[in-house]
Amino acid sequence: MSSFEKISPTSLMLAYARQFTDIPYCQELSQLVNAEAFINQLDAAVEQFQGHKLDRPVETAALFEARYKGINQLIAEFSSQQILELASGLLPRGMPFSEDSENVFIESDLPAVISQKQQLIEQLIGNLSNLNFENIDATSQPNQFPLNADYLDSQKPITVVCEGLLMYLTLEQKKQVFKNVRELLQVYGGVWITHDLTTKENLSHRWTISPTWQNLRKRSTR
């Protein structure tokens, strides 16, 4: 994993969990970044200090599979052909979507992350002209979204998607993301699909009733 050391622990944990689903390319991505070795090291450290091994993320895998497929279902319902994914991390959505040459997909994340994501995808499927990589901080002002990209069709709407981004942002950062998305949609038209708009009360309830979510929270805040 030495060449991918800047991938966040949370991304590695989710990549490991998603390999137990039938989502295309998840197993390959998990193996490329050696996510299982990271999980084993983390489990060993927790076991040493707490005296027990953390649960394997079966429940987590099911939850994130449902989230991923739910977003894909909405993409299909809107007949989306141009997609911008914010904070795409180790999500594999761009690869199967780009198999149709009529589609355009934009992978975006912070510079170090998106550079590594591009390396991973090139190892798996090579270069696709309709799969683009952009350094985008979704909270940035001025807006870093592709408002005038030459690979986008100004006559077609764009779909913005994000999974697990907003929950890590402050209220002011969320407001800036909303402004940036709105500015993009004012140029192209389209929709924004995200499951991230949840309340702290909802998350606290989820952590209370689910040991797996409690462990995921502990791991992601170490």
mmCIF file of the C-alpha atoms, coordinates in Angstrom:
data_MODEL
# 
_entry.id   MODEL 
# 
loop_
_atom_site.group_PDB 
_atom_site.id 
_atom_site.type_symbol 
_atom_site.label_atom_id 
_atom_site.label_alt_id 
_atom_site.label_comp_id 
_atom_site.label_asym_id 
_atom_site.label_entity_id 
_atom_site.label_seq_id 
_atom_site.pdbx_PDB_ins_code 
_atom_site.Cartn_x 
_atom_site.Cartn_y 
_atom_site.Cartn_z 
_atom_site.occupancy 
_atom_site.B_iso_or_equiv 
_atom_site.pdbx_formal_charge 
_atom_site.auth_seq_id 
_atom_site.auth_comp_id 
_atom_site.auth_asym_id 
_atom_site.auth_atom_id 
_atom_site.pdbx_PDB_model_num 
ATOM 1   C CA . MET A 1 1   ? 0.000   0.000  0.000   1.00 0.00 ? 1   MET A CA 1 
ATOM 2   C CA . SER A 1 2   ? 3.052   2.276  0.053   1.00 0.00 ? 2   SER A CA 1 
ATOM 3   C CA . SER A 1 3   ? 2.100   4.097  -3.146  1.00 0.00 ? 3   SER A CA 1 
ATOM 4   C CA . PHE A 1 4   ? -1.360  4.873  -1.769  1.00 0.00 ? 4   PHE A CA 1 
ATOM 5   C CA . GLU A 1 5   ? -0.407  6.041  1.716   1.00 0.00 ? 5   GLU A CA 1 
ATOM 6   C CA . LYS A 1 6   ? -2.468  9.235  1.431   1.00 0.00 ? 6   LYS A CA 1 
ATOM 7   C CA . ILE A 1 7   ? -5.758  7.376  1.144   1.00 0.00 ? 7   ILE A CA 1 
ATOM 8   C CA . SER A 1 8   ? -7.745  8.110  4.296   1.00 0.00 ? 8   SER A CA 1 
ATOM 9   C CA . PRO A 1 9   ? -8.415  5.371  6.874   1.00 0.00 ? 9   PRO A CA 1 
ATOM 10  C CA . THR A 1 10  ? -12.159 5.834  6.367   1.00 0.00 ? 10  THR A CA 1 
ATOM 11  C CA . SER A 1 11  ? -11.832 5.263  2.601   1.00 0.00 ? 11  SER A CA 1 
ATOM 12  C CA . LEU A 1 12  ? -9.803  2.112  3.219   1.00 0.00 ? 12  LEU A CA 1 
ATOM 13  C CA . MET A 1 13  ? -12.353 0.767  5.684   1.00 0.00 ? 13  MET A CA 1 
ATOM 14  C CA . LEU A 1 14  ? -15.202 1.351  3.258   1.00 0.00 ? 14  LEU A CA 1 
ATOM 15  C CA . ALA A 1 15  ? -13.222 -0.140 0.372   1.00 0.00 ? 15  ALA A CA 1 
ATOM 16  C CA . TYR A 1 16  ? -12.686 -3.241 2.488   1.00 0.00 ? 16  TYR A CA 1 
ATOM 17  C CA . ALA A 1 17  ? -16.398 -3.460 3.352   1.00 0.00 ? 17  ALA A CA 1 
ATOM 18  C CA . ARG A 1 18  ? -17.565 -2.939 -0.229  1.00 0.00 ? 18  ARG A CA 1 
ATOM 19  C CA . GLN A 1 19  ? -15.539 -5.899 -1.495  1.00 0.00 ? 19  GLN A CA 1 
ATOM 20  C CA . PHE A 1 20  ? -18.159 -8.178 0.092   1.00 0.00 ? 20  PHE A CA 1 
ATOM 21  C CA . THR A 1 21  ? -20.834 -6.767 -2.218  1.00 0.00 ? 21  THR A CA 1 
ATOM 22  C CA . ASP A 1 22  ? -21.484 -7.435 -5.898  1.00 0.00 ? 22  ASP A CA 1 
ATOM 23  C CA . ILE A 1 23  ? -20.698 -3.838 -6.880  1.00 0.00 ? 23  ILE A CA 1 
ATOM 24  C CA . PRO A 1 24  ? -18.384 -3.907 -9.931  1.00 0.00 ? 24  PRO A CA 1 
ATOM 25  C CA . TYR A 1 25  ? -14.672 -3.282 -9.309  1.00 0.00 ? 25  TYR A CA 1 
ATOM 26  C CA . CYS A 1 26  ? -14.967 -3.120 -5.506  1.00 0.00 ? 26  CYS A CA 1 
ATOM 27  C CA . GLN A 1 27  ? -12.983 -6.283 -4.908  1.00 0.00 ? 27  GLN A CA 1 
ATOM 28  C CA . GLU A 1 28  ? -10.285 -5.195 -7.341  1.00 0.00 ? 28  GLU A CA 1 
ATOM 29  C CA . LEU A 1 29  ? -9.956  -1.743 -5.751  1.00 0.00 ? 29  LEU A CA 1 
ATOM 30  C CA . SER A 1 30  ? -9.767  -3.227 -2.263  1.00 0.00 ? 30  SER A CA 1 
ATOM 31  C CA . GLN A 1 31  ? -6.991  -5.577 -3.350  1.00 0.00 ? 31  GLN A CA 1 
ATOM 32  C CA . LEU A 1 32  ? -5.023  -2.854 -5.132  1.00 0.00 ? 32  LEU A CA 1 
ATOM 33  C CA . VAL A 1 33  ? -4.871  -0.663 -2.006  1.00 0.00 ? 33  VAL A CA 1 
ATOM 34  C CA . ASN A 1 34  ? -4.410  -3.697 0.267   1.00 0.00 ? 34  ASN A CA 1 
ATOM 35  C CA . ALA A 1 35  ? -7.362  -2.635 2.412   1.00 0.00 ? 35  ALA A CA 1 
ATOM 36  C CA . GLU A 1 36  ? -7.501  -5.975 4.224   1.00 0.00 ? 36  GLU A CA 1 
ATOM 37  C CA . ALA A 1 37  ? -3.961  -5.509 5.563   1.00 0.00 ? 37  ALA A CA 1 
ATOM 38  C CA . PHE A 1 38  ? -4.973  -2.112 6.925   1.00 0.00 ? 38  PHE A CA 1 
ATOM 39  C CA . ILE A 1 39  ? -8.044  -3.593 8.631   1.00 0.00 ? 39  ILE A CA 1 
ATOM 40  C CA . ASN A 1 40  ? -5.977  -6.436 10.129  1.00 0.00 ? 40  ASN A CA 1 
ATOM 41  C CA . GLN A 1 41  ? -3.430  -3.970 11.521  1.00 0.00 ? 41  GLN A CA 1 
ATOM 42  C CA . LEU A 1 42  ? -6.207  -1.860 13.006  1.00 0.00 ? 42  LEU A CA 1 
ATOM 43  C CA . ASP A 1 43  ? -7.896  -4.908 14.531  1.00 0.00 ? 43  ASP A CA 1 
ATOM 44  C CA . ALA A 1 44  ? -4.602  -6.037 16.060  1.00 0.00 ? 44  ALA A CA 1 
ATOM 45  C CA . ALA A 1 45  ? -4.047  -2.631 17.648  1.00 0.00 ? 45  ALA A CA 1 
ATOM 46  C CA . VAL A 1 46  ? -7.566  -2.510 19.069  1.00 0.00 ? 46  VAL A CA 1 
ATOM 47  C CA . GLU A 1 47  ? -7.293  -6.080 20.342  1.00 0.00 ? 47  GLU A CA 1 
ATOM 48  C CA . GLN A 1 48  ? -4.008  -5.274 22.075  1.00 0.00 ? 48  GLN A CA 1 
ATOM 49  C CA . PHE A 1 49  ? -5.447  -2.303 23.968  1.00 0.00 ? 49  PHE A CA 1 
ATOM 50  C CA . GLN A 1 50  ? -9.076  -3.384 24.427  1.00 0.00 ? 50  GLN A CA 1 
ATOM 51  C CA . GLY A 1 51  ? -8.741  -7.164 24.578  1.00 0.00 ? 51  GLY A CA 1 
ATOM 52  C CA . HIS A 1 52  ? -11.136 -8.008 21.747  1.00 0.00 ? 52  HIS A CA 1 
ATOM 53  C CA . LYS A 1 53  ? -11.301 -8.049 17.973  1.00 0.00 ? 53  LYS A CA 1 
ATOM 54  C CA . LEU A 1 54  ? -13.621 -5.645 16.163  1.00 0.00 ? 54  LEU A CA 1 
ATOM 55  C CA . ASP A 1 55  ? -16.571 -7.077 14.231  1.00 0.00 ? 55  ASP A CA 1 
ATOM 56  C CA . ARG A 1 56  ? -16.101 -7.774 10.551  1.00 0.00 ? 56  ARG A CA 1 
ATOM 57  C CA . PRO A 1 57  ? -18.122 -5.258 8.547   1.00 0.00 ? 57  PRO A CA 1 
ATOM 58  C CA . VAL A 1 58  ? -20.885 -7.498 7.182   1.00 0.00 ? 58  VAL A CA 1 
ATOM 59  C CA . GLU A 1 59  ? -23.596 -5.095 8.293   1.00 0.00 ? 59  GLU A CA 1 
ATOM 60  C CA . THR A 1 60  ? -21.564 -2.151 7.065   1.00 0.00 ? 60  THR A CA 1 
ATOM 61  C CA . ALA A 1 61  ? -21.141 -3.760 3.651   1.00 0.00 ? 61  ALA A CA 1 
ATOM 62  C CA . ALA A 1 62  ? -24.908 -4.214 3.308   1.00 0.00 ? 62  ALA A CA 1 
ATOM 63  C CA . LEU A 1 63  ? -25.597 -0.606 4.288   1.00 0.00 ? 63  LEU A CA 1 
ATOM 64  C CA . PHE A 1 64  ? -23.080 0.857  1.867   1.00 0.00 ? 64  PHE A CA 1 
ATOM 65  C CA . GLU A 1 65  ? -24.199 -1.474 -0.904  1.00 0.00 ? 65  GLU A CA 1 
ATOM 66  C CA . ALA A 1 66  ? -27.755 -0.204 -0.452  1.00 0.00 ? 66  ALA A CA 1 
ATOM 67  C CA . ARG A 1 67  ? -26.560 3.402  -0.487  1.00 0.00 ? 67  ARG A CA 1 
ATOM 68  C CA . TYR A 1 68  ? -24.514 2.909  -3.638  1.00 0.00 ? 68  TYR A CA 1 
ATOM 69  C CA . LYS A 1 69  ? -27.249 1.080  -5.515  1.00 0.00 ? 69  LYS A CA 1 
ATOM 70  C CA . GLY A 1 70  ? -29.906 3.541  -4.391  1.00 0.00 ? 70  GLY A CA 1 
ATOM 71  C CA . ILE A 1 71  ? -27.946 6.412  -5.915  1.00 0.00 ? 71  ILE A CA 1 
ATOM 72  C CA . ASN A 1 72  ? -27.400 4.408  -9.097  1.00 0.00 ? 72  ASN A CA 1 
ATOM 73  C CA . GLN A 1 73  ? -31.127 3.753  -9.349  1.00 0.00 ? 73  GLN A CA 1 
ATOM 74  C CA . LEU A 1 74  ? -31.842 7.481  -9.197  1.00 0.00 ? 74  LEU A CA 1 
ATOM 75  C CA . ILE A 1 75  ? -29.149 8.145  -11.808 1.00 0.00 ? 75  ILE A CA 1 
ATOM 76  C CA . ALA A 1 76  ? -30.953 5.698  -14.102 1.00 0.00 ? 76  ALA A CA 1 
ATOM 77  C CA . GLU A 1 77  ? -34.355 7.254  -13.386 1.00 0.00 ? 77  GLU A CA 1 
ATOM 78  C CA . PHE A 1 78  ? -33.042 10.675 -14.417 1.00 0.00 ? 78  PHE A CA 1 
ATOM 79  C CA . SER A 1 79  ? -31.390 9.136  -17.528 1.00 0.00 ? 79  SER A CA 1 
ATOM 80  C CA . SER A 1 80  ? -28.165 10.866 -16.540 1.00 0.00 ? 80  SER A CA 1 
ATOM 81  C CA . GLN A 1 81  ? -25.407 10.970 -19.139 1.00 0.00 ? 81  GLN A CA 1 
ATOM 82  C CA . GLN A 1 82  ? -23.142 13.545 -17.491 1.00 0.00 ? 82  GLN A CA 1 
ATOM 83  C CA . ILE A 1 83  ? -22.123 12.929 -13.885 1.00 0.00 ? 83  ILE A CA 1 
ATOM 84  C CA . LEU A 1 84  ? -19.886 14.774 -11.461 1.00 0.00 ? 84  LEU A CA 1 
ATOM 85  C CA . GLU A 1 85  ? -19.063 12.753 -8.339  1.00 0.00 ? 85  GLU A CA 1 
ATOM 86  C CA . LEU A 1 86  ? -17.795 14.825 -5.425  1.00 0.00 ? 86  LEU A CA 1 
ATOM 87  C CA . ALA A 1 87  ? -15.181 13.317 -3.095  1.00 0.00 ? 87  ALA A CA 1 
ATOM 88  C CA . SER A 1 88  ? -15.237 10.135 -5.170  1.00 0.00 ? 88  SER A CA 1 
ATOM 89  C CA . GLY A 1 89  ? -12.405 8.536  -3.168  1.00 0.00 ? 89  GLY A CA 1 
ATOM 90  C CA . LEU A 1 90  ? -12.346 4.773  -3.771  1.00 0.00 ? 90  LEU A CA 1 
ATOM 91  C CA . LEU A 1 91  ? -15.901 4.583  -5.100  1.00 0.00 ? 91  LEU A CA 1 
ATOM 92  C CA . PRO A 1 92  ? -15.987 2.598  -8.374  1.00 0.00 ? 92  PRO A CA 1 
ATOM 93  C CA . ARG A 1 93  ? -19.034 4.270  -9.965  1.00 0.00 ? 93  ARG A CA 1 
ATOM 94  C CA . GLY A 1 94  ? -17.138 5.998  -12.755 1.00 0.00 ? 94  GLY A CA 1 
ATOM 95  C CA . MET A 1 95  ? -15.765 2.807  -14.321 1.00 0.00 ? 95  MET A CA 1 
ATOM 96  C CA . PRO A 1 96  ? -18.991 0.957  -15.169 1.00 0.00 ? 96  PRO A CA 1 
ATOM 97  C CA . PHE A 1 97  ? -20.751 4.224  -16.045 1.00 0.00 ? 97  PHE A CA 1 
ATOM 98  C CA . SER A 1 98  ? -18.007 5.099  -18.551 1.00 0.00 ? 98  SER A CA 1 
ATOM 99  C CA . GLU A 1 99  ? -18.364 1.788  -20.368 1.00 0.00 ? 99  GLU A CA 1 
ATOM 100 C CA . ASP A 1 100 ? -21.067 3.540  -22.414 1.00 0.00 ? 100 ASP A CA 1 
ATOM 101 C CA . SER A 1 101 ? -19.209 5.926  -24.709 1.00 0.00 ? 101 SER A CA 1 
ATOM 102 C CA . GLU A 1 102 ? -22.219 8.274  -24.738 1.00 0.00 ? 102 GLU A CA 1 
ATOM 103 C CA . ASN A 1 103 ? -21.714 8.999  -21.043 1.00 0.00 ? 103 ASN A CA 1 
ATOM 104 C CA . VAL A 1 104 ? -19.308 11.436 -19.407 1.00 0.00 ? 104 VAL A CA 1 
ATOM 105 C CA . PHE A 1 105 ? -18.146 10.893 -15.833 1.00 0.00 ? 105 PHE A CA 1 
ATOM 106 C CA . ILE A 1 106 ? -16.039 13.230 -13.698 1.00 0.00 ? 106 ILE A CA 1 
ATOM 107 C CA . GLU A 1 107 ? -14.116 11.768 -10.773 1.00 0.00 ? 107 GLU A CA 1 
ATOM 108 C CA . SER A 1 108 ? -13.272 14.546 -8.328  1.00 0.00 ? 108 SER A CA 1 
ATOM 109 C CA . ASP A 1 109 ? -11.472 14.826 -5.016  1.00 0.00 ? 109 ASP A CA 1 
ATOM 110 C CA . LEU A 1 110 ? -8.589  16.629 -3.374  1.00 0.00 ? 110 LEU A CA 1 
ATOM 111 C CA . PRO A 1 111 ? -5.352  16.603 -5.427  1.00 0.00 ? 111 PRO A CA 1 
ATOM 112 C CA . ALA A 1 112 ? -3.461  13.754 -3.703  1.00 0.00 ? 112 ALA A CA 1 
ATOM 113 C CA . VAL A 1 113 ? -6.552  11.547 -3.571  1.00 0.00 ? 113 VAL A CA 1 
ATOM 114 C CA . ILE A 1 114 ? -7.683  12.045 -7.158  1.00 0.00 ? 114 ILE A CA 1 
ATOM 115 C CA . SER A 1 115 ? -4.143  11.439 -8.437  1.00 0.00 ? 115 SER A CA 1 
ATOM 116 C CA . GLN A 1 116 ? -4.065  8.084  -6.682  1.00 0.00 ? 116 GLN A CA 1 
ATOM 117 C CA . LYS A 1 117 ? -7.594  7.281  -7.869  1.00 0.00 ? 117 LYS A CA 1 
ATOM 118 C CA . GLN A 1 118 ? -6.498  7.895  -11.445 1.00 0.00 ? 118 GLN A CA 1 
ATOM 119 C CA . GLN A 1 119 ? -3.556  5.517  -10.977 1.00 0.00 ? 119 GLN A CA 1 
ATOM 120 C CA . LEU A 1 120 ? -5.859  2.797  -9.645  1.00 0.00 ? 120 LEU A CA 1 
ATOM 121 C CA . ILE A 1 121 ? -8.340  3.131  -12.500 1.00 0.00 ? 121 ILE A CA 1 
ATOM 122 C CA . GLU A 1 122 ? -5.600  3.098  -15.101 1.00 0.00 ? 122 GLU A CA 1 
ATOM 123 C CA . GLN A 1 123 ? -4.329  -0.159 -13.612 1.00 0.00 ? 123 GLN A CA 1 
ATOM 124 C CA . LEU A 1 124 ? -7.794  -1.691 -13.799 1.00 0.00 ? 124 LEU A CA 1 
ATOM 125 C CA . ILE A 1 125 ? -9.207  -0.466 -17.123 1.00 0.00 ? 125 ILE A CA 1 
ATOM 126 C CA . GLY A 1 126 ? -6.664  1.834  -18.755 1.00 0.00 ? 126 GLY A CA 1 
ATOM 127 C CA . ASN A 1 127 ? -7.557  5.284  -20.077 1.00 0.00 ? 127 ASN A CA 1 
ATOM 128 C CA . LEU A 1 128 ? -11.076 6.174  -21.174 1.00 0.00 ? 128 LEU A CA 1 
ATOM 129 C CA . SER A 1 129 ? -11.684 9.460  -22.960 1.00 0.00 ? 129 SER A CA 1 
ATOM 130 C CA . ASN A 1 130 ? -15.061 9.918  -21.268 1.00 0.00 ? 130 ASN A CA 1 
ATOM 131 C CA . LEU A 1 131 ? -13.739 9.338  -17.732 1.00 0.00 ? 131 LEU A CA 1 
ATOM 132 C CA . ASN A 1 132 ? -12.245 12.552 -16.386 1.00 0.00 ? 132 ASN A CA 1 
ATOM 133 C CA . PHE A 1 133 ? -10.312 13.393 -13.212 1.00 0.00 ? 133 PHE A CA 1 
ATOM 134 C CA . GLU A 1 134 ? -10.494 16.800 -11.548 1.00 0.00 ? 134 GLU A CA 1 
ATOM 135 C CA . ASN A 1 135 ? -8.906  18.309 -8.445  1.00 0.00 ? 135 ASN A CA 1 
ATOM 136 C CA . ILE A 1 136 ? -11.950 19.739 -6.710  1.00 0.00 ? 136 ILE A CA 1 
ATOM 137 C CA . ASP A 1 137 ? -12.444 20.914 -3.158  1.00 0.00 ? 137 ASP A CA 1 
ATOM 138 C CA . ALA A 1 138 ? -16.248 20.978 -3.016  1.00 0.00 ? 138 ALA A CA 1 
ATOM 139 C CA . THR A 1 139 ? -16.121 23.579 -0.209  1.00 0.00 ? 139 THR A CA 1 
ATOM 140 C CA . SER A 1 140 ? -13.889 25.998 -2.095  1.00 0.00 ? 140 SER A CA 1 
ATOM 141 C CA . GLN A 1 141 ? -14.700 29.606 -2.905  1.00 0.00 ? 141 GLN A CA 1 
ATOM 142 C CA . PRO A 1 142 ? -14.175 30.450 -5.718  1.00 0.00 ? 142 PRO A CA 1 
ATOM 143 C CA . ASN A 1 143 ? -16.032 27.508 -7.174  1.00 0.00 ? 143 ASN A CA 1 
ATOM 144 C CA . GLN A 1 144 ? -13.768 24.759 -8.544  1.00 0.00 ? 144 GLN A CA 1 
ATOM 145 C CA . PHE A 1 145 ? -16.567 22.837 -10.258 1.00 0.00 ? 145 PHE A CA 1 
ATOM 146 C CA . PRO A 1 146 ? -16.256 22.351 -14.070 1.00 0.00 ? 146 PRO A CA 1 
ATOM 147 C CA . LEU A 1 147 ? -18.477 25.240 -15.117 1.00 0.00 ? 147 LEU A CA 1 
ATOM 148 C CA . ASN A 1 148 ? -17.018 25.461 -18.637 1.00 0.00 ? 148 ASN A CA 1 
ATOM 149 C CA . ALA A 1 149 ? -15.325 22.124 -19.257 1.00 0.00 ? 149 ALA A CA 1 
ATOM 150 C CA . ASP A 1 150 ? -14.820 21.280 -22.920 1.00 0.00 ? 150 ASP A CA 1 
ATOM 151 C CA . TYR A 1 151 ? -15.734 17.620 -22.315 1.00 0.00 ? 151 TYR A CA 1 
ATOM 152 C CA . LEU A 1 152 ? -19.224 18.522 -21.081 1.00 0.00 ? 152 LEU A CA 1 
ATOM 153 C CA . ASP A 1 153 ? -22.181 19.131 -23.398 1.00 0.00 ? 153 ASP A CA 1 
ATOM 154 C CA . SER A 1 154 ? -23.826 22.412 -22.445 1.00 0.00 ? 154 SER A CA 1 
ATOM 155 C CA . GLN A 1 155 ? -27.084 21.166 -23.978 1.00 0.00 ? 155 GLN A CA 1 
ATOM 156 C CA . LYS A 1 156 ? -27.317 18.202 -21.607 1.00 0.00 ? 156 LYS A CA 1 
ATOM 157 C CA . PRO A 1 157 ? -28.112 18.320 -17.876 1.00 0.00 ? 157 PRO A CA 1 
ATOM 158 C CA . ILE A 1 158 ? -25.556 17.212 -15.332 1.00 0.00 ? 158 ILE A CA 1 
ATOM 159 C CA . THR A 1 159 ? -26.078 15.017 -12.293 1.00 0.00 ? 159 THR A CA 1 
ATOM 160 C CA . VAL A 1 160 ? -24.021 15.740 -9.176  1.00 0.00 ? 160 VAL A CA 1 
ATOM 161 C CA . VAL A 1 161 ? -23.632 12.853 -6.718  1.00 0.00 ? 161 VAL A CA 1 
ATOM 162 C CA . CYS A 1 162 ? -21.854 12.419 -3.410  1.00 0.00 ? 162 CYS A CA 1 
ATOM 163 C CA . GLU A 1 163 ? -21.701 9.704  -0.763  1.00 0.00 ? 163 GLU A CA 1 
ATOM 164 C CA . GLY A 1 164 ? -20.488 10.367 2.761   1.00 0.00 ? 164 GLY A CA 1 
ATOM 165 C CA . LEU A 1 165 ? -19.157 13.877 2.146   1.00 0.00 ? 165 LEU A CA 1 
ATOM 166 C CA . LEU A 1 166 ? -21.465 16.316 3.904   1.00 0.00 ? 166 LEU A CA 1 
ATOM 167 C CA . MET A 1 167 ? -21.416 14.538 7.258   1.00 0.00 ? 167 MET A CA 1 
ATOM 168 C CA . TYR A 1 168 ? -17.766 15.517 7.690   1.00 0.00 ? 168 TYR A CA 1 
ATOM 169 C CA . LEU A 1 169 ? -18.318 19.226 6.990   1.00 0.00 ? 169 LEU A CA 1 
ATOM 170 C CA . THR A 1 170 ? -19.200 22.165 9.176   1.00 0.00 ? 170 THR A CA 1 
ATOM 171 C CA . LEU A 1 171 ? -22.412 24.084 8.572   1.00 0.00 ? 171 LEU A CA 1 
ATOM 172 C CA . GLU A 1 172 ? -20.533 26.846 6.768   1.00 0.00 ? 172 GLU A CA 1 
ATOM 173 C CA . GLN A 1 173 ? -18.755 24.321 4.559   1.00 0.00 ? 173 GLN A CA 1 
ATOM 174 C CA . LYS A 1 174 ? -22.076 22.663 3.726   1.00 0.00 ? 174 LYS A CA 1 
ATOM 175 C CA . LYS A 1 175 ? -23.512 26.033 2.735   1.00 0.00 ? 175 LYS A CA 1 
ATOM 176 C CA . GLN A 1 176 ? -20.593 26.601 0.370   1.00 0.00 ? 176 GLN A CA 1 
ATOM 177 C CA . VAL A 1 177 ? -21.071 23.173 -1.221  1.00 0.00 ? 177 VAL A CA 1 
ATOM 178 C CA . PHE A 1 178 ? -24.760 23.994 -1.754  1.00 0.00 ? 178 PHE A CA 1 
ATOM 179 C CA . LYS A 1 179 ? -23.803 27.285 -3.421  1.00 0.00 ? 179 LYS A CA 1 
ATOM 180 C CA . ASN A 1 180 ? -21.248 25.596 -5.657  1.00 0.00 ? 180 ASN A CA 1 
ATOM 181 C CA . VAL A 1 181 ? -23.665 22.860 -6.731  1.00 0.00 ? 181 VAL A CA 1 
ATOM 182 C CA . ARG A 1 182 ? -26.371 25.429 -7.445  1.00 0.00 ? 182 ARG A CA 1 
ATOM 183 C CA . GLU A 1 183 ? -23.989 27.452 -9.607  1.00 0.00 ? 183 GLU A CA 1 
ATOM 184 C CA . LEU A 1 184 ? -23.139 24.356 -11.655 1.00 0.00 ? 184 LEU A CA 1 
ATOM 185 C CA . LEU A 1 185 ? -26.803 23.409 -12.083 1.00 0.00 ? 185 LEU A CA 1 
ATOM 186 C CA . GLN A 1 186 ? -27.628 26.956 -13.178 1.00 0.00 ? 186 GLN A CA 1 
ATOM 187 C CA . VAL A 1 187 ? -25.194 26.461 -16.066 1.00 0.00 ? 187 VAL A CA 1 
ATOM 188 C CA . TYR A 1 188 ? -26.214 22.954 -17.187 1.00 0.00 ? 188 TYR A CA 1 
ATOM 189 C CA . GLY A 1 189 ? -29.466 22.143 -15.453 1.00 0.00 ? 189 GLY A CA 1 
ATOM 190 C CA . GLY A 1 190 ? -29.839 18.772 -13.809 1.00 0.00 ? 190 GLY A CA 1 
ATOM 191 C CA . VAL A 1 191 ? -30.057 17.321 -10.288 1.00 0.00 ? 191 VAL A CA 1 
ATOM 192 C CA . TRP A 1 192 ? -28.015 16.678 -7.153  1.00 0.00 ? 192 TRP A CA 1 
ATOM 193 C CA . ILE A 1 193 ? -28.298 13.201 -5.625  1.00 0.00 ? 193 ILE A CA 1 
ATOM 194 C CA . THR A 1 194 ? -27.005 12.577 -2.108  1.00 0.00 ? 194 THR A CA 1 
ATOM 195 C CA . HIS A 1 195 ? -28.004 10.605 0.954   1.00 0.00 ? 195 HIS A CA 1 
ATOM 196 C CA . ASP A 1 196 ? -25.826 12.759 3.229   1.00 0.00 ? 196 ASP A CA 1 
ATOM 197 C CA . LEU A 1 197 ? -28.508 15.059 4.610   1.00 0.00 ? 197 LEU A CA 1 
ATOM 198 C CA . THR A 1 198 ? -29.049 13.421 7.964   1.00 0.00 ? 198 THR A CA 1 
ATOM 199 C CA . THR A 1 199 ? -29.399 14.786 11.478  1.00 0.00 ? 199 THR A CA 1 
ATOM 200 C CA . LYS A 1 200 ? -27.055 14.278 14.412  1.00 0.00 ? 200 LYS A CA 1 
ATOM 201 C CA . GLU A 1 201 ? -29.988 12.663 16.236  1.00 0.00 ? 201 GLU A CA 1 
ATOM 202 C CA . ASN A 1 202 ? -30.382 10.125 13.439  1.00 0.00 ? 202 ASN A CA 1 
ATOM 203 C CA . LEU A 1 203 ? -26.680 9.276  13.487  1.00 0.00 ? 203 LEU A CA 1 
ATOM 204 C CA . SER A 1 204 ? -26.636 8.964  17.276  1.00 0.00 ? 204 SER A CA 1 
ATOM 205 C CA . HIS A 1 205 ? -29.600 6.589  17.115  1.00 0.00 ? 205 HIS A CA 1 
ATOM 206 C CA . ARG A 1 206 ? -27.870 4.519  14.433  1.00 0.00 ? 206 ARG A CA 1 
ATOM 207 C CA . TRP A 1 207 ? -24.682 4.297  16.501  1.00 0.00 ? 207 TRP A CA 1 
ATOM 208 C CA . THR A 1 208 ? -26.706 3.252  19.545  1.00 0.00 ? 208 THR A CA 1 
ATOM 209 C CA . ILE A 1 209 ? -28.555 0.363  17.903  1.00 0.00 ? 209 ILE A CA 1 
ATOM 210 C CA . SER A 1 210 ? -25.734 -0.889 15.687  1.00 0.00 ? 210 SER A CA 1 
ATOM 211 C CA . PRO A 1 211 ? -22.451 -2.265 17.096  1.00 0.00 ? 211 PRO A CA 1 
ATOM 212 C CA . THR A 1 212 ? -20.977 -2.199 13.599  1.00 0.00 ? 212 THR A CA 1 
ATOM 213 C CA . TRP A 1 213 ? -21.680 1.522  13.228  1.00 0.00 ? 213 TRP A CA 1 
ATOM 214 C CA . GLN A 1 214 ? -20.217 2.148  16.688  1.00 0.00 ? 214 GLN A CA 1 
ATOM 215 C CA . ASN A 1 215 ? -17.009 0.383  15.627  1.00 0.00 ? 215 ASN A CA 1 
ATOM 216 C CA . LEU A 1 216 ? -16.919 2.256  12.315  1.00 0.00 ? 216 LEU A CA 1 
ATOM 217 C CA . ARG A 1 217 ? -17.206 5.538  14.180  1.00 0.00 ? 217 ARG A CA 1 
ATOM 218 C CA . LYS A 1 218 ? -14.376 4.569  16.539  1.00 0.00 ? 218 LYS A CA 1 
ATOM 219 C CA . ARG A 1 219 ? -12.159 3.549  13.634  1.00 0.00 ? 219 ARG A CA 1 
ATOM 220 C CA . SER A 1 220 ? -12.805 6.688  11.577  1.00 0.00 ? 220 SER A CA 1 
ATOM 221 C CA . THR A 1 221 ? -12.029 9.018  14.509  1.00 0.00 ? 221 THR A CA 1 
ATOM 222 C CA . ARG A 1 222 ? -8.767  7.386  15.612  1.00 0.00 ? 222 ARG A CA 1 
# 
